[in-house]
């Protein structure tokens, strides 16, 4: 019998082998479905305006549901979530609130305090914390206040308005513990942090996603009915033709059951009669306004809630249990405390096995909360672009057929996908997802691989080979890093399980060949191996908006686009070499990408006059090239764009070179015929070959800039723009229009790409992580002969020391310093010192380039969750060094 590390590892194996489907239910409900592209049927593509927060409680969603601490089945047929009322708000707290893109001074932003505290990959144990104010929630004040503030001002937050002063809020913790794959205990704990007793209404919600209202012939919806009552509990029961029967048991003899339908209140929103008298917002009317006529007295509907009212003593707590299960139970809560304690202990064991026995408590908490955020950010993403464009029974405006995503009509998806942030970005983004997969790999390798495989499935990848970017514009361009991520997962799995998944690698390789061909044909306009790539995920890093064509008479050739393609060649070559070890047919593909890499790498440093290369030898750095009316010039912005060439590096081991005869002979023939291309290939004395877009001699100069604290190196990792531009901004005139790039370490002052991100100074985890991994590869190639030059503040560093220093600085964003403060929380006293706030982490989208304060989306555990992987890698390095 197989001995498993922990019970959670056993469940993962059962899920992988489909013995028990432990992953069928999970936290797959979005934190926000309103204001999304999917729900936008307007002529102008105004997603925020077409479906605002004010509509969300009254309007049925077409594609996805949202809720507070919600869970659902993988198809999101049936959902379970929480609603609350403090007796003061005008509406129930059913979902998280935030300002929209046009309302926020830095774009959209959630205005709530909540934390994904814990999770296991099978959702056998989940814990979510929401801080619910006892005062009236200031919806209007937050919108008005943020609208009034400029881009150079901080955002207005709930704590700025005193919402948590004197502890006048509830800590509402929602825990889920699975007894079996579809038998789930829900425990709601409400703690009053305030000085006085306070009332709270607690309403666990059960509802069916509306799948029946969109065709010309409306079918009868599935219904939830009142079930049997027993001693100390009430119940709901429901049946669905695909899902089967389910029962929801709720503790309490005084539980009031409410019923309505998950249907739009067209009377409230549009002034026309609703299809049913019992509509989606009925519980708001019943609980907040006491209107009993809005809920169905017959005790049935497609949406139901169990209503409990508590008076929580000052400093006290109340607990409410519920249980969702497929079979009827006579004693539904028997053994509940033991089950919850057991699943908590199993979660502890799972993370201990991952972290090892000697990690600091501080780093354990960082890695575990990062993992929890990643797992809570799994969401059903449902979108059929062709159906969406054509509309349902009521056809949308004809302009939509020529609007957003019209070229991606093949895309038809309903999958559980890792979201960047389930409130701010509740949609997949291809390059984000590659980083999510790397962050997920130590937690659940099967989940990590499945995320990458989705992006190259026929119903995602365009027939021309393009991988969809994100729902606001599937045709936009993200860096092509799926091959890099796939190969990393292959290597990690080989270490974890003793064998890599060659079938996964092969499948990814064949689909990425099509994508590579699309890039070469589409983005190398001159056929000279210098690429134009668009914004490539770096939003406002350039003088221009790189998502738009350059102004007339101008051409922009990008150092980062060219570097990404050099890296793409290396990654496809690496995969081909690995596959060729067992199938020689792949040697030809490896040779093709080896040669293509050398040709691209050559263009970094050489060009036929009057063209100029991307490398500026006087500056010792790589720059974009701006050609104006035939005259090329370097665009002297010293930014992440010029560091990305460091990512294109790989070491071919002597065992590979010796075994693959065809590859070796072709390589020797090619170099003999093209000796000028050999600059990017360095043969080491032990037979290793190092491929690097940045060759020795230039490598030290680029690394010198990177590790100069007056330029790129901040106390918390590499800045996205050199600090030298604080004193020396780059100015370009376009006619009478002045364009400028200067060092902005915090929030963006411009509205380019929505104004809700900034690549002109802050530290970004994904690119910093790639710098870290590239330094480790460079150490493998040159660690015995190359050091990073000394700077004003630091002596020479080895490449391994430099890599670990980058990782340590990034982890330090979340660690308490000697002053007891975490850099991520800046000058926020409540998050730094309040004992009920200070131990819960927020994983921001990016970080202030000088102070490390978290900025942008506050729950972007997607790529910022990479900090968990860094914690694990630093611990492994510590163990290796002490062995």
Buried (B, 14 or more C-beta within 10 A) or exposed (E): EEEBEBBBBBBBBBBBEEEBEBBBBBBBBBBBBBBBBBBBBBEEBEBBBBBBBEBBBBBBBBBBBBBBBBBBBBBBBBBBBBBBBBEEBEBBBBBBBBBBBBBBBBBBBBBBBBBBBBBBBBBBBBBBBBBBBBBEBBBEBBBEBBEEBEBEEBBBBBBBBEBBEEBBBBBBBBBBBBBEBBBBBBBBBBBBBBEEEBBBBBBBBBBBBBBBBBEEEEEEBBBBBBBEEBEEBBBBBBEBEEBEEBBBBBBBEEBBBBBBBBBBBBEBBEEEEBEBBBBBBBBBBBBBEEEEEBBBEEBBBBBBBBBBBBEBEEEEBBEBBBBBBEEEBEEBBEEBEEBBEBBBEBBBBBBBBBBEEEBEEBBBBBBBBBBBBBBBBBBBBBBBBEBBBEBBEEEBEEEBEEBBBBBBBBBBBBBBBBBBBBBBBBBBBBBBBBBBBBBBBBBBBBBBBBBBBBBBEEEBBBEEBBBBBBBBBBBBBBBBBBBBBBBBBBBBBBEEEEEBBBEBBBBBBEBBBBBBEBBBEBBBEEEBBBBBBBBBBBBBBBBBBBBEEBEEEEBBBBBBBBBBBBBBBBBBBBBBBBBBBEEBEBBEBBBBBBBBBBBBBBBBBBBEEEBBBBBBEEBBBBBBBBBBEEEBEBBBBBBBBBBBBBBBBBBBBEEBBEBBEBBBEBBEEBBEEEEEBBBBBBEBEEEBBBBBBBBBEBBBBBBBBBBBBBBBBBBBBBBBBBBBBBEEBBEBEEEEEEEEBBBBBBBBBBBBBBBBBBBBBBBBBBBBBBBBBBBBBBBBBBBEEBBBBEBEEBEEBBBBBBBBBBBBBBBBBBBBEEEEBBBBBBEBEBBBEBEBBBBBBBBBBBBBBBBBBBBBBBBBBBBBBBBBBBBBBBBEBBEEEEE
